[in-house]
């Protein structure tokens, strides 16, 4: 049971620690982001291995365990399997879908941006665009093309 618990804990850690970075009010640093991305990369391989080992161990011990150990073991097995599935899903991409399909308007015709709103301005070649920070703060990124070049302004 201890081995099964350890495998479930490892799968959970590798699957859920990368979610820490998307929590609001989390102080981000280059080191934190680097560590989280490393854990995520390792987790995509390690979590399915932990889950496979948990399934194998559970299968071997199932018949010998009492009813309560089977129930507890089933819960731990579900945690390990959930970790394996979640480690393969980019939750950040699901939470903050990139926006695309910008509607172009002249400054005079654009009513959704106030004079006091911050924008991120991008100039590429002969084209210039302004992306409202208020909008980017929700989507975090915007798929666009500027002067025929794909760009990804983000905030």
N, C-alpha and C positions, 0 to 999 in steps of 0.2 A: 504493500500500500504506500510506503514511503517513496519508492521509486516512481510510482504512478503520480503521486502528489508532486514530486520534483519535476517530472516531465510536464505536467499541467502548468505548474508555476513558471517554468522556463518559457513555454509556449505563450502564456499570458503576458509575461514581461516583454518578450520580443514583439508581440503583436500590439500591446497597448502603450508602451513607452513612447513610440513615435507619435502618438496622438497628443502627447504633452505639449508639443510645439505649437499646436493649433489652439490651445487654450487662451482665452482672452486674458490680457494683463500678465502674460508670461514675459519676463525679461529675456529677450533673445540676444545671443552673442554668436559670433562666428564659430566659436568652439562648441557651443550647445548645438547649433544646427549641424555641425560636422559630426558630432557624436550621435545625434538622433538619426541622421541619414546613414551612418555606418550601422547602427543597430537595425535600421529598416532593411538595408541590403543583406545583412547576415540573416535576419529573421525570415526573409522570403525563402531561404534554403533550410535554415535550422528548424523553423516551426513545423513544416511538413515532416521532417525527420523525427522531431519530438513526438508528433501525433502518431506516426507510424510505429514508433517504439512503444508508445502508450497502448495502442491497439494490440500489438503483439503481446505485451506484458499482461494486459487485461484478459486476452484470450487464453493465455497460459494459466492464469490464476483463478479464472471465473468459477470453475467447478469446486475448487477447494475453499472458496470464501463463503462466509456465512451470509445470510440475507442482507444484513446491515452493511457489511463490507461491499457487497455487490452494489447496493444503492449508492454508497459513498464513492466506490470505484467508477460507477456510471457517471456520476457528477464530475469527477475529475477527468474522465475520458472526454466528456462533452466540452470541458474547458480547453483541453488540449486540441480537440478538433476545431473548436471555434477559433483558437489562436492560429491554427494552420490556415483556416479560411481567411480570417481578417488580415493576416500578414501578406496575403496576395492581393488585397484590395487597397488602392490608393485612396484612403478616406479623405485626404485633403482635397483631392480633385473632385470628389463627390460633394464635399461641403461647399467648395468655392468653384463652381463651374466657370470656365472662361466664357466671356461674352464675345459675341461677334455680330456682324451685320450692322455696323455703325451707320446711322443716318447722318448724312452730311448736310450741313446748313451753314449759311453765311452767319456772321456774328449778328447782324441785324435781325435775321429770321429765327435765331435760336433763343427760346424763351426759358429753358430749364436751368440755365446757369446765371447766377446773380453776379454782379460786379465784384462782390466780396468773396466769391468761391475761388478756391485754389484749383489750378489746372496743371497738368503735366504737358508741356509743349514739346513736340517732336518735329524736327525739320529733317527731311531726307530728300536730297536732290532739289527739285523745284516745288515740292509739296510740304505744307506745314499743317499739323493738326494739334488740337488741344483736347486732352482727355480730362474730364472733371474728376478730381480726387474723390469727391463724394460718391461717384459712381464706381470708380476703381476700388474704393474701400470695401464695397459690397462684393464685387466679383474678383477682386485682386489681380485680374489680368484681362486683357482684351485682345483677341486675335484680330489683326488688321493688316492691310497692305498699304504701304506708303511709297509712292513713286515706283510701284511695281515690285517692291521688296516686302516679303512677309515680316512683320514686326510683332512684338508682344509687350506692349507697355504694361507695367504692373506696379502695384503699390502694396 
